[in-house]
């Protein structure tokens, strides 16, 4: 270990955070950007990027003695230093990481769910720099495109150095299937850079995993170990959390083992230029936000309705400012969100709805009720905001 | 060419078909099984499997002179006989092929669409036997996992020997991305068997392509050519059909080039033990059908509602009779549908709704209106059937 281990309640040395963040929990620190900050740029500044933690932020400042242990069902276990990782070919992958709990607060309004409350900004889009996990695994003798090793390994487990509360089983852990990990085209990274800078402590310094197209919970920070294992990781956050149950399951009848850990996520969009309720002067209103989908599926279209979903009009989509988004273009950032913008003329009180369709023609559900689940994950229902003209808003006060 | 070419209106020598098929168009022949026939078995009998054609069925009976030409942007063009293909390792892949127009008739009830009308049975699940396309391409010098060749090839085009009407550009053609074609795990086959028997004429004898997880229109039958090309196929069925437009686009404002050819398809389910309207005697009613999703995403759950979608209960899912379906199980048939069954107690007139959720938490849309498109493809809205008690049905007559 290359730094002082911090007990699960030692929050004395947390990093300094940007004052504009919306803090949803202080210890462990969980915070998101404001809506307007989030979509001000295609690449999310590090300071404004989703902070999602289950314990204190580790301090790993003795880089000379830091290493990642690679073991489990492998012939040649290894200890790789940061320099070993940096000697592998470096890739820059622009990928959006979204917490499975994004938009949980809204789901809780339908029926109470458990978990940290999140508005619509529990995600961020960054350019991650690092080695491909497939190259790291090749170093220790696991070839590209291996689904099962000779010794029966089928999953790759990542273990953090962080300290989660005891009931959550110590260090944070997660796994992904070996075939995913060893597929160079899946762009799974062992990353040491974020937006061209050295990874910050809040985001996993010195090394983290980035699994594009998959819920954020599998992109383990402050990497301590990588293990090839036979079955999927048995850690708390794989087996007792981040699983999607039907609306009929509640805390009195849940059987965790009946569902698999969530990986891929469905198409999502949200309006970020407006809050849930807005006071406006009638006239032109900008409707802007983000849309994304899991599994590398691009966004096919983003649509806006002002009549309750009866009719829809398209919004302009873009990636970098001025660079139009081309659905199906293999050179585009397939793991990244698209931003959208449109201007509508508002005469009176209006509800604005956004929904997106991905390249697989997958859609967002109209209502939250059919996807409600007790842990409040994957809320991807149509996103609705209300505009109240100043006159009517006053009459409400 | 290893048989007599048949003009686009020469329907004199069509194969004999099963008398129970529901015929949606005679020339070209388009037919589907009845609902009950379709879900009577996990593997769809060849005779009852969706027949989807754009021209007369070719006759390729001189196998000694039959070959597939492989060319385009390759260093070593080749002509492969059926025996050449059979000498490659043989794979059996159980995959459901679904026509993008499945459930089109239902979409047309919301607002008229163009195209052959289909009930809910424009699909079938078969075990396809053949060589992997990735192995065929390796034979001619294109390695596994190639996204682009040295000469700039990025797509693989399949050309049939069939003769579509002139306005549809002659032989049927389609392409898939090269990275997909050269990925052995994608299980794209050059197939010569269906359910353990030699491919029948109606299904592509002597050779067809099977692209699992993708709309049926890309699985070209009666294979004549395989070409490595720079851009995606420019044929009619790629560029002027099988694209998904938003509901706001109609025949007077369509710009075909603004959308990409559909590949992946979204989560789908339908009830097949019942017709749209059923006369019943109050009591136990079996609700059975199929659920599937594109891109190799498995089915997470199938749910039934009898109160308009307010509450839902789960249905039993299975693959082979007696073999339960395990979501996330990598040993299961990832490209295949699951069948489901439940029994409900019906007291009076009832609407039964089914919907499914896939492993990526993708959902089916509640209403057809938000996914309506002028070509009537990808109708995946909640499937609804009505039960009318005998007494009430009589009163309607």
Interface residues (C-beta under 8 A of the other chain):
Chain A: X144 X145 X147 X154 X177 X179 X184 X185 X244 X246 X247 X248 X259 X260 X262 X263 X264 X265 X266 X267 X294 X295 X297 X300 X301 X303 X309 X310 X311 X312 X313 X314 X327 X328 X330 X355 X357 X359 X360 X361 X362 X363 X364 X365 X366 X367 X369 X370 X371 X378 X380
Chain B: X144 X145 X147 X154 X177 X179 X184 X185 X244 X246 X247 X248 X259 X260 X262 X263 X264 X265 X266 X267 X294 X295 X297 X300 X301 X303 X309 X310 X311 X312 X313 X314 X327 X328 X330 X355 X357 X359 X360 X361 X362 X363 X365 X366 X367 X369 X370 X371 X378 X380
